Each structure stands twice: as C-alpha cells, then as structure tokens.
C-alpha cells in the first residue's frame, strides 16, 4: 500500500464511530440519546403469550411506541402519563393515585423510570396500584436509576426495536428525579411479584422484568 493509501485508510477508520457498549448512553442526532435494552424483548415475548392482551404505558403517548406494540401483539393500549399528572398537581401525593383499569385486567405494564420522579412517600401507593391491575402471569418492565442522572429532566423513551431505545430530554422543569430507588425498597414494594430477569446497565440504570404469579388471587 502506498503511503497516501495508508493514511487514507487510517483516516477512514478514525472517522468511524466506536462501537456502542451495552447500556451506555451515546449522544445521537438532535441531542437525542440511544440506549441498549436487554429486557424489552423478554417483555414482548411474555405479553405475546396472552390472547388480545391489555398493556399500560406509564409514559407519554409516543407514536412509534404505539405502532411497535400494535405490530408485536395487537394489544389494547392505555396511556397513563403519571408524570404529566404530577406536574399538573394531580395524583402527586400518592394517596389519591388510582388507575382506571379494573383489578387483574392488564397483561403488561411499561414502567420506564417513572418511580424515580415520585417522592419516596408516594412510591408504595403507585406500586400497589400496578400490582392491583396486573393480571396473574402478567408482566411489568421497570427501569430505575441507581444514581441521580447528570441530566435530571424527564426522559421520554421511544422504542426503536426490541433491543434499542431512543431517549428524548423532555425538559419539564417541574418534574425532577427524586432520591434514587434502593434495591431493598424495590423488593418491599413489589414483594408480590417475581423478578424473572434483572440487568444492570453500565450507565447505572437497572432493568427489571417482574411477573405476577399465575396462582395470584383475583378479587371479584
């Protein structure tokens, strides 16, 4: 290879972006952030076993997510944007929090990092509601931070595919990350559920897939 050819090839390699490590957030176009997800594919697999499933997304309405969930299992989707309600002063205290779904009526719940933005005193009430609406053998995907993020604004999660997400900084000043959720708190709040998969990402975010026991009692 000629000298110019060598330096040309070297320059090409240097311009290539480094490979994305699992779970590491990397800046993308328009200041978005991309993140690997290791549990979403399991969530899809679990929900797909149910016929005509019902799914709750605790984030805002995102067209890409609606299309993805509809394509994967043609579910009936409810959007429960709890952080928007909290920002408006609705259901922020925890005691008044009540989801509209009946007991044991939901096969899947997407709970991104919602709990991180609620004060510790309000988290048990929210956890109790999620357990209440989840059907026996239903699953919940939970994300939570192990440390306060350098960008504390609310994050919106957009599903690119079952193993990749795009994160948008929502920039809602009235919604900030509260004290990070401790593992012991997580165990106590969701003791009625079983963690069937847990992944700790390199960016200090934990993904957990919970399943409700198939033998769980249903209140009529």
Backbone as JSON, one array per atom type, in Angstrom:
{
  "sequence": "XXXXXXXXXXXXXXXXXXXXXXXXXXXXXXXXXXXXXXXXXXXXXXXXXXXXXXXXXXXXXXXXXXXXXXXXXXXXXXXXXXXXXXXXXXXXXXXXXXXXXXXXXXXXXXXXXXXXXXXXXXXXXXXXXXXXXXXXXXXXXXXXXXXXXXXXXXXXXXXXXXXXXXXXXXXXXXXXXXXXXXXXXXXXXXXXXXXXXXXXXXXXXXXXXXXXXXXXXXXX",
  "N": [[0.86, -1.19, 0.0], [0.57, 2.22, -0.83], [2.06, 5.19, 0.64], [0.26, 7.36, 0.81], [-2.07, 5.95, 0.44], [-2.14, 4.4, 2.77], [-2.43, 6.33, 4.83], [-4.85, 7.36, 4.05], [-6.61, 5.2, 4.45], [-6.28, 4.95, 7.21], [-7.32, 7.4, 8.11], [-9.98, 7.04, 7.38], [-10.74, 4.97, 9.13], [-10.5, 6.27, 11.57], [-12.52, 8.11, 11.46], [-14.76, 6.61, 11.8], [-17.42, 5.88, 14.06], [-16.99, 4.71, 17.45], [-17.79, 1.34, 18.55], [-20.96, 0.75, 20.14], [-21.2, 0.26, 23.52], [-22.9, -2.11, 25.57], [-25.75, -0.8, 27.0], [-24.67, 1.74, 27.4], [-25.15, 5.19, 27.27], [-25.27, 7.18, 24.41], [-24.66, 10.12, 22.61], [-26.8, 11.21, 20.06], [-28.28, 12.21, 16.9], [-29.77, 15.49, 16.94], [-29.46, 15.9, 19.67], [-30.54, 13.73, 20.94], [-30.55, 10.64, 22.81], [-29.24, 7.36, 22.75], [-29.95, 4.06, 23.79], [-29.13, 0.78, 24.76], [-31.33, -1.97, 25.3], [-32.04, -4.7, 27.33], [-34.12, -6.15, 28.28], [-36.59, -5.55, 27.22], [-37.21, -7.14, 24.98], [-37.78, -9.57, 26.22], [-40.04, -8.84, 27.66], [-41.83, -8.41, 25.51], [-41.97, -11.03, 24.51], [-43.19, -12.36, 26.68], [-45.71, -11.02, 26.95], [-46.83, -11.59, 24.51], [-47.73, -14.18, 24.72], [-50.27, -14.06, 25.69], [-53.71, -13.85, 24.77], [-55.18, -11.3, 22.89], [-54.0, -9.07, 24.46], [-53.86, -6.6, 27.14], [-52.22, -3.57, 27.61], [-50.44, -1.24, 29.6], [-48.89, 1.85, 29.25], [-46.83, 3.82, 31.05], [-45.68, 6.15, 30.34], [-45.59, 9.14, 28.24], [-47.76, 9.56, 25.33], [-46.39, 8.13, 22.56], [-45.93, 8.0, 19.2], [-44.35, 6.13, 17.78], [-44.0, 4.09, 19.67], [-46.63, 3.21, 20.06], [-47.17, 2.18, 17.52], [-45.23, 0.14, 17.43], [-46.0, -1.61, 19.57], [-48.54, -2.3, 18.69], [-47.92, -3.69, 16.36], [-46.42, -5.82, 17.35], [-48.11, -7.34, 19.11], [-50.8, -6.59, 18.77], [-52.22, -5.23, 20.84], [-54.54, -3.9, 23.31], [-54.07, -0.69, 24.15], [-53.32, 1.43, 26.86], [-52.59, 4.72, 27.75], [-51.04, 6.08, 30.43], [-50.01, 8.75, 31.61], [-48.37, 9.43, 34.14], [-46.46, 11.17, 35.17], [-46.97, 13.57, 33.89], [-49.43, 14.14, 35.03], [-48.6, 14.48, 37.65], [-47.01, 16.77, 37.34], [-48.99, 18.61, 36.82], [-50.12, 18.73, 39.24], [-51.85, 16.73, 39.91], [-52.74, 13.73, 41.48], [-50.28, 13.67, 42.7], [-49.64, 13.24, 45.36], [-49.77, 10.57, 45.99], [-51.67, 9.12, 47.72], [-54.09, 9.67, 46.47], [-53.76, 8.47, 44.1], [-54.99, 6.49, 41.57], [-55.47, 4.05, 39.27], [-57.4, 3.67, 36.29], [-58.03, 1.15, 35.38], [-59.6, -2.05, 35.92], [-59.28, -4.48, 38.64], [-56.71, -6.91, 38.19], [-56.57, -6.9, 35.3], [-54.76, -6.39, 33.31], [-52.22, -7.31, 31.06], [-49.62, -6.47, 30.59], [-47.21, -4.03, 31.67], [-45.53, -1.06, 31.06], [-43.19, 0.49, 32.73], [-41.22, 2.85, 32.72], [-38.79, 5.01, 33.87], [-40.45, 6.01, 35.85], [-40.95, 5.78, 38.63], [-38.68, 6.95, 39.7], [-39.13, 9.65, 39.65], [-41.06, 10.2, 41.45], [-41.76, 11.15, 44.82], [-40.28, 9.42, 47.62], [-42.26, 8.8, 49.57], [-44.56, 8.5, 48.07], [-44.21, 6.37, 46.41], [-44.82, 3.61, 47.29], [-47.65, 3.53, 47.14], [-48.1, 3.83, 44.41], [-46.83, 1.52, 43.48], [-48.5, -0.43, 44.62], [-50.85, 0.01, 43.18], [-50.05, -0.74, 40.6], [-49.54, -3.45, 40.97], [-52.11, -4.25, 41.63], [-53.65, -3.92, 39.24], [-52.43, -5.65, 37.53], [-52.66, -8.66, 35.8], [-52.82, -12.15, 36.85], [-49.87, -13.93, 36.02], [-49.17, -11.87, 34.4], [-46.87, -9.29, 33.24], [-44.4, -6.82, 34.16], [-42.35, -4.29, 32.99], [-39.69, -2.62, 34.36], [-37.76, 0.28, 34.76], [-35.14, 1.75, 36.6], [-33.09, 4.21, 38.19], [-29.81, 4.08, 39.61], [-28.44, 6.14, 40.58], [-28.57, 9.72, 40.82], [-29.15, 11.27, 37.78], [-26.96, 13.12, 35.55], [-28.4, 14.72, 33.89], [-31.21, 15.76, 34.97], [-33.78, 16.18, 34.02], [-37.03, 15.15, 32.84], [-37.25, 12.09, 31.02], [-38.14, 10.81, 27.88], [-39.05, 7.77, 26.48], [-38.46, 6.16, 23.49], [-39.25, 3.47, 21.47], [-37.08, 1.83, 19.38], [-36.43, -0.71, 18.42], [-36.81, -4.11, 19.66], [-34.44, -4.19, 21.13], [-33.3, -1.72, 21.38], [-33.42, 1.7, 22.29], [-34.52, 5.09, 21.88], [-33.84, 8.03, 23.58], [-35.43, 10.95, 24.68], [-34.92, 14.19, 25.88], [-37.19, 15.63, 27.86], [-37.41, 18.01, 29.2], [-39.0, 19.08, 31.31], [-39.42, 21.28, 33.73], [-40.68, 21.16, 36.23], [-40.69, 18.56, 37.01], [-38.56, 16.54, 38.55], [-35.81, 14.28, 39.17], [-36.15, 12.28, 41.97], [-34.92, 11.02, 45.16], [-32.79, 8.28, 44.43], [-34.09, 5.0, 43.84], [-33.77, 2.43, 46.14], [-32.49, -0.94, 46.24], [-33.54, -2.58, 48.22], [-35.91, -1.25, 48.84], [-37.27, -1.63, 46.47], [-37.67, -4.4, 46.51], [-39.39, -4.63, 48.72], [-41.64, -3.11, 47.93], [-42.56, -4.43, 45.63], [-42.99, -7.04, 46.44], [-44.95, -8.96, 45.99], [-44.59, -9.73, 43.43], [-42.47, -11.52, 41.09], [-39.12, -11.17, 40.23], [-38.1, -11.93, 37.18], [-36.1, -11.42, 35.43], [-33.18, -9.47, 35.65], [-31.18, -6.75, 34.83], [-28.26, -4.95, 35.07], [-27.22, -2.0, 33.81], [-24.38, -0.37, 32.28], [-24.54, 2.33, 32.62], [-25.57, 2.79, 35.08], [-28.26, 2.19, 35.37], [-30.97, 0.17, 36.14], [-32.66, -2.56, 34.72], [-35.62, -4.32, 35.13], [-37.61, -7.19, 34.91], [-40.66, -8.03, 35.99], [-42.9, -10.59, 37.09], [-46.23, -11.52, 37.73], [-47.57, -13.94, 39.92], [-49.0, -16.87, 38.48], [-50.87, -18.09, 40.06], [-51.93, -16.12, 41.59], [-54.41, -14.55, 43.58], [-57.58, -13.36, 42.48], [-59.54, -10.58, 42.96], [-62.98, -10.36, 43.02]],
  "CA": [[0.0, 0.0, 0.0], [1.34, 3.45, -0.86], [1.99, 6.0, 1.86], [-1.02, 8.09, 0.79], [-3.14, 4.97, 0.64], [-2.16, 4.02, 4.19], [-3.02, 7.4, 5.64], [-6.26, 7.47, 3.67], [-7.34, 4.14, 5.17], [-6.26, 5.28, 8.64], [-8.27, 8.48, 8.33], [-11.33, 6.48, 7.28], [-11.02, 4.24, 10.37], [-10.63, 7.21, 12.68], [-13.8, 8.8, 11.34], [-15.83, 5.71, 12.17], [-17.74, 5.96, 15.49], [-16.66, 3.49, 18.18], [-18.96, 0.5, 18.81], [-21.73, 1.12, 21.32], [-21.19, -0.74, 24.58], [-24.26, -2.41, 26.06], [-26.29, 0.02, 28.07], [-24.05, 3.05, 27.51], [-25.86, 6.23, 26.56], [-24.44, 7.9, 23.46], [-25.38, 11.23, 22.0], [-27.15, 11.0, 18.67], [-28.77, 13.4, 16.23], [-30.73, 16.37, 17.63], [-29.24, 15.78, 21.11], [-31.18, 12.54, 21.48], [-29.63, 9.66, 23.37], [-29.61, 6.0, 22.41], [-29.62, 3.13, 24.88], [-29.46, -0.63, 24.56], [-32.25, -2.54, 26.29], [-31.86, -6.15, 27.37], [-35.29, -6.76, 28.9], [-37.79, -5.27, 26.44], [-37.52, -8.3, 24.14], [-38.43, -10.56, 27.09], [-41.39, -8.31, 27.9], [-42.61, -8.7, 24.31], [-42.19, -12.48, 24.46], [-44.15, -12.74, 27.72], [-47.05, -10.48, 26.66], [-47.32, -12.23, 23.29], [-48.37, -15.46, 25.05], [-51.67, -13.81, 26.04], [-54.59, -13.53, 23.66], [-55.74, -9.95, 22.97], [-53.52, -8.5, 25.72], [-54.03, -5.19, 27.5], [-50.92, -3.04, 28.05], [-50.4, 0.15, 30.07], [-47.63, 2.56, 29.14], [-46.85, 4.89, 32.03], [-45.06, 7.34, 29.76], [-46.49, 9.9, 27.36], [-48.11, 8.92, 24.06], [-45.34, 8.23, 21.54], [-46.47, 7.28, 18.04], [-43.51, 4.98, 17.45], [-44.29, 3.02, 20.63], [-47.97, 2.69, 19.75], [-47.04, 1.35, 16.32], [-44.45, -1.04, 17.77], [-46.8, -2.53, 20.37], [-49.61, -2.82, 17.85], [-47.35, -4.64, 15.42], [-45.93, -7.0, 18.05], [-49.17, -8.21, 19.61], [-52.15, -6.05, 18.57], [-52.79, -5.09, 22.18], [-55.31, -2.72, 23.66], [-53.07, 0.1, 24.85], [-53.74, 2.58, 27.66], [-51.52, 5.64, 28.09], [-51.24, 6.68, 31.75], [-48.85, 9.62, 31.78], [-48.45, 9.82, 35.55], [-45.6, 12.32, 35.45], [-47.69, 14.76, 33.44], [-50.43, 14.4, 36.06], [-47.91, 15.03, 38.81], [-46.6, 18.14, 37.02], [-50.19, 19.45, 36.9], [-50.61, 18.7, 40.61], [-52.87, 15.69, 40.04], [-52.25, 12.44, 41.96], [-48.89, 13.74, 43.1], [-49.42, 12.85, 46.75], [-49.73, 9.13, 46.17], [-52.89, 8.55, 48.27], [-55.19, 9.83, 45.52], [-53.44, 7.77, 42.87], [-55.86, 5.35, 41.27], [-55.57, 3.78, 37.85], [-58.78, 3.42, 35.88], [-58.22, -0.25, 35.0], [-60.09, -2.93, 36.99], [-58.32, -5.41, 39.23], [-56.24, -8.06, 37.41], [-57.1, -6.75, 33.95], [-53.71, -5.93, 32.41], [-51.18, -8.32, 30.85], [-48.27, -5.89, 30.54], [-47.05, -2.64, 32.09], [-44.25, -0.43, 30.78], [-42.92, 1.49, 33.77], [-39.87, 3.29, 32.44], [-38.2, 5.44, 35.15], [-41.5, 6.81, 36.5], [-40.78, 5.79, 40.08], [-37.58, 7.84, 40.06], [-39.59, 11.04, 39.7], [-42.03, 10.34, 42.54], [-41.12, 11.16, 46.14], [-40.31, 8.1, 48.26], [-43.52, 8.56, 50.29], [-45.64, 8.19, 47.13], [-43.89, 5.19, 45.6], [-45.55, 2.39, 47.65], [-49.03, 3.59, 46.64], [-48.05, 3.56, 42.98], [-46.51, 0.09, 43.32], [-49.7, -1.19, 44.96], [-51.77, 0.13, 42.05], [-49.55, -1.54, 39.49], [-49.78, -4.85, 41.32], [-53.56, -4.47, 41.61], [-54.22, -4.04, 37.89], [-51.73, -6.68, 36.76], [-53.32, -9.97, 35.78], [-51.92, -13.28, 37.15], [-48.95, -14.25, 34.92], [-48.83, -10.66, 33.68], [-45.5, -8.84, 33.47], [-44.13, -5.39, 34.21], [-40.98, -3.88, 32.73], [-39.37, -1.48, 35.21], [-36.43, 0.88, 34.73], [-34.91, 2.73, 37.66], [-31.71, 4.68, 38.27], [-29.09, 3.82, 40.86], [-27.86, 7.42, 40.99], [-29.21, 10.85, 40.17], [-28.52, 11.48, 36.48], [-26.46, 14.49, 35.35], [-29.48, 15.46, 33.24], [-32.33, 15.3, 35.78], [-35.09, 16.4, 33.41], [-37.78, 13.96, 32.46], [-36.81, 11.41, 29.82], [-39.18, 10.1, 27.14], [-38.46, 6.59, 25.86], [-39.02, 5.77, 22.19], [-38.79, 2.13, 21.1], [-36.59, 1.67, 18.02], [-36.67, -2.13, 18.19], [-36.81, -4.75, 20.99], [-33.15, -4.11, 21.83], [-32.71, -0.39, 21.29], [-34.33, 2.79, 22.59], [-34.07, 6.47, 21.73], [-34.29, 8.82, 24.72], [-35.59, 12.38, 24.43], [-34.98, 15.03, 27.08], [-38.47, 16.35, 27.78], [-37.2, 19.36, 29.7], [-40.11, 19.53, 32.15], [-38.7, 21.76, 34.92], [-41.38, 20.87, 37.47], [-40.55, 17.14, 37.3], [-37.15, 16.25, 38.74], [-35.52, 12.99, 39.77], [-36.1, 12.25, 43.43], [-33.87, 10.13, 45.64], [-32.8, 7.0, 43.69], [-34.77, 3.88, 44.47], [-32.85, 1.42, 46.64], [-32.9, -2.3, 45.89], [-34.38, -3.09, 49.3], [-37.23, -0.65, 48.66], [-37.88, -2.3, 45.32], [-38.11, -5.72, 46.97], [-40.53, -4.49, 49.61], [-42.79, -2.58, 47.22], [-43.05, -5.39, 44.65], [-42.81, -8.36, 47.0], [-45.94, -9.9, 45.44], [-44.17, -10.1, 42.08], [-41.18, -12.2, 40.99], [-38.21, -10.63, 39.24], [-37.65, -13.05, 36.36], [-34.83, -11.02, 34.82], [-32.64, -8.2, 36.1], [-29.95, -6.39, 34.13], [-27.66, -3.68, 35.5], [-26.51, -1.4, 32.7], [-23.15, 0.33, 32.65], [-24.84, 3.73, 32.94], [-26.19, 2.83, 36.41], [-29.71, 2.02, 35.27], [-31.34, -1.24, 36.27], [-33.87, -3.04, 34.05], [-36.18, -5.48, 35.83], [-38.87, -7.73, 34.4], [-41.43, -8.69, 37.05], [-44.06, -11.39, 36.69], [-47.17, -11.85, 38.8], [-47.77, -15.38, 40.0], [-50.21, -17.37, 37.82], [-51.81, -18.51, 41.08], [-52.36, -14.97, 42.39], [-55.86, -14.46, 43.73], [-58.24, -12.27, 41.79], [-60.69, -10.07, 43.72], [-64.14, -10.1, 42.16]],
  "C": [[0.9, 1.25, 0.0], [1.15, 4.23, 0.42], [0.66, 6.76, 1.92], [-2.19, 7.14, 1.01], [-3.27, 4.55, 2.08], [-2.84, 5.08, 5.03], [-4.49, 7.62, 5.29], [-7.11, 6.44, 4.39], [-7.4, 4.43, 6.65], [-7.26, 6.38, 8.95], [-9.7, 7.98, 8.28], [-11.7, 5.76, 8.56], [-11.25, 5.19, 11.53], [-11.95, 7.95, 12.65], [-14.96, 7.92, 11.76], [-16.13, 5.84, 13.67], [-17.39, 4.66, 16.19], [-17.92, 2.66, 18.41], [-19.64, 0.89, 20.11], [-21.68, -0.02, 22.33], [-22.59, -0.91, 25.13], [-24.64, -1.48, 27.19], [-25.7, 1.4, 28.17], [-24.83, 4.05, 26.69], [-24.88, 6.97, 25.65], [-25.26, 8.98, 22.8], [-25.61, 10.94, 20.54], [-27.65, 12.28, 18.05], [-29.76, 14.18, 17.09], [-30.66, 16.21, 19.14], [-30.06, 14.66, 21.74], [-30.1, 11.61, 22.04], [-30.15, 8.28, 23.03], [-29.13, 5.07, 23.52], [-30.01, 1.71, 24.45], [-30.44, -1.05, 25.65], [-32.16, -4.05, 26.2], [-33.1, -6.87, 27.86], [-36.56, -6.56, 28.07], [-38.18, -6.45, 25.57], [-38.19, -9.4, 24.96], [-39.85, -10.14, 27.43], [-42.3, -8.64, 26.72], [-42.95, -10.18, 24.24], [-43.26, -12.91, 25.46], [-45.57, -12.27, 27.38], [-47.66, -11.19, 25.46], [-48.01, -13.56, 23.58], [-49.84, -15.3, 25.41], [-52.47, -13.43, 24.8], [-55.23, -12.17, 23.9], [-55.32, -9.25, 24.25], [-53.86, -7.02, 25.88], [-52.7, -4.72, 28.08], [-51.11, -1.59, 28.5], [-48.99, 0.69, 29.86], [-47.7, 3.77, 30.06], [-46.11, 6.15, 31.57], [-46.05, 8.09, 28.9], [-46.78, 9.12, 26.08], [-47.01, 9.19, 23.05], [-45.8, 7.37, 20.36], [-45.68, 6.05, 17.67], [-43.79, 3.81, 18.38], [-45.64, 2.38, 20.37], [-47.9, 1.76, 18.55], [-46.29, 0.06, 16.62], [-45.29, -2.06, 18.53], [-47.94, -3.12, 19.55], [-49.12, -3.87, 16.88], [-46.94, -5.93, 16.12], [-47.05, -7.91, 18.53], [-50.55, -7.58, 19.6], [-52.88, -5.87, 19.89], [-53.75, -3.91, 22.25], [-54.42, -1.89, 24.58], [-53.7, 1.27, 25.58], [-52.49, 3.42, 27.97], [-51.87, 6.3, 29.42], [-50.01, 7.54, 32.07], [-48.86, 10.21, 33.19], [-47.58, 11.03, 35.86], [-46.23, 13.62, 34.98], [-48.76, 15.14, 34.46], [-49.78, 15.01, 37.29], [-47.49, 16.48, 38.56], [-47.77, 19.11, 37.1], [-50.76, 19.48, 38.31], [-51.67, 17.65, 40.85], [-52.21, 14.38, 40.45], [-50.81, 12.48, 42.45], [-48.63, 13.25, 44.51], [-49.43, 11.38, 47.0], [-51.05, 8.56, 46.67], [-54.05, 8.6, 47.27], [-54.95, 9.05, 44.24], [-54.32, 6.54, 42.7], [-55.94, 5.19, 39.77], [-57.0, 3.38, 37.5], [-59.05, 1.94, 35.59], [-58.73, -1.08, 36.18], [-58.98, -3.83, 37.54], [-57.99, -6.52, 38.23], [-56.74, -8.03, 35.97], [-56.04, -6.44, 32.91], [-52.62, -7.01, 32.3], [-49.77, -7.74, 30.88], [-48.26, -4.44, 30.96], [-45.63, -2.2, 31.73], [-44.05, 0.71, 31.78], [-41.47, 1.92, 33.63], [-39.23, 3.78, 33.74], [-39.17, 6.33, 35.92], [-41.28, 6.91, 38.0], [-39.68, 6.74, 40.54], [-38.03, 9.27, 40.28], [-40.64, 11.27, 40.78], [-41.29, 10.37, 43.87], [-41.25, 9.8, 46.79], [-41.62, 7.79, 48.97], [-44.66, 8.15, 49.37], [-45.41, 6.89, 46.36], [-44.65, 3.93, 46.01], [-46.98, 2.38, 47.13], [-49.08, 3.3, 45.15], [-47.76, 2.09, 42.73], [-47.74, -0.77, 43.6], [-50.72, -1.15, 43.83], [-51.33, -0.73, 40.87], [-49.76, -3.03, 39.74], [-51.26, -5.17, 41.21], [-54.08, -4.73, 40.21], [-53.58, -5.16, 37.08], [-52.42, -8.03, 36.92], [-52.34, -11.06, 36.24], [-51.17, -13.72, 35.9], [-48.63, -13.04, 34.05], [-47.44, -10.17, 34.07], [-45.41, -7.32, 33.47], [-42.65, -5.15, 33.95], [-40.72, -2.6, 33.5], [-37.94, -1.04, 34.96], [-36.3, 1.75, 35.97], [-33.42, 3.02, 37.75], [-31.1, 4.3, 39.62], [-28.41, 5.08, 41.38], [-28.6, 8.53, 40.26], [-28.44, 11.17, 38.89], [-27.99, 12.91, 36.37], [-27.47, 15.37, 34.63], [-30.78, 15.04, 33.93], [-33.7, 15.5, 35.17], [-35.74, 15.08, 33.03], [-37.29, 13.42, 31.13], [-38.0, 10.69, 29.19], [-38.51, 8.97, 26.36], [-39.2, 6.24, 24.57], [-38.41, 4.44, 21.78], [-38.36, 2.14, 19.63], [-36.79, 0.23, 17.56], [-36.57, -2.8, 19.56], [-35.5, -4.66, 21.76], [-32.52, -2.72, 21.81], [-33.79, 0.68, 21.5], [-33.68, 4.11, 22.19], [-34.66, 7.28, 22.87], [-34.33, 10.29, 24.34], [-35.63, 13.1, 25.77], [-36.23, 15.9, 26.99], [-38.35, 17.77, 28.3], [-38.37, 19.91, 30.48], [-39.52, 19.99, 33.48], [-39.36, 21.4, 36.23], [-41.3, 19.4, 37.87], [-39.06, 16.81, 37.36], [-36.97, 14.88, 39.38], [-35.43, 13.14, 41.27], [-34.95, 11.35, 43.86], [-33.93, 8.79, 44.91], [-33.43, 5.89, 44.51], [-33.75, 2.83, 44.88], [-33.41, 0.03, 46.35], [-33.83, -2.88, 46.96], [-35.8, -2.53, 49.2], [-37.98, -1.34, 47.54], [-38.43, -3.66, 45.73], [-39.35, -5.62, 47.83], [-41.79, -4.05, 48.86], [-43.41, -3.61, 46.27], [-42.84, -6.83, 45.13], [-43.78, -9.4, 46.49], [-45.59, -10.35, 44.03], [-42.81, -10.79, 42.15], [-40.35, -11.55, 39.9], [-37.64, -11.78, 38.42], [-36.41, -12.71, 35.54], [-34.44, -9.63, 35.31], [-31.32, -7.94, 35.39], [-29.49, -5.03, 34.64], [-26.82, -3.14, 34.35], [-25.3, -0.61, 33.19], [-23.39, 1.79, 33.02], [-25.63, 3.85, 34.24], [-27.7, 2.89, 36.33], [-29.99, 0.53, 35.34], [-32.65, -1.5, 35.53], [-34.35, -4.28, 34.79], [-37.47, -5.9, 35.13], [-39.52, -8.52, 35.52], [-42.57, -9.5, 36.43], [-44.94, -11.64, 37.91], [-47.45, -13.35, 38.76], [-49.05, -15.8, 39.27], [-51.28, -17.79, 38.82], [-52.29, -17.35, 41.95], [-53.87, -14.88, 42.42], [-56.38, -13.22, 43.03], [-59.46, -11.84, 42.59], [-61.82, -9.77, 42.77], [-64.73, -8.74, 42.45]]
}
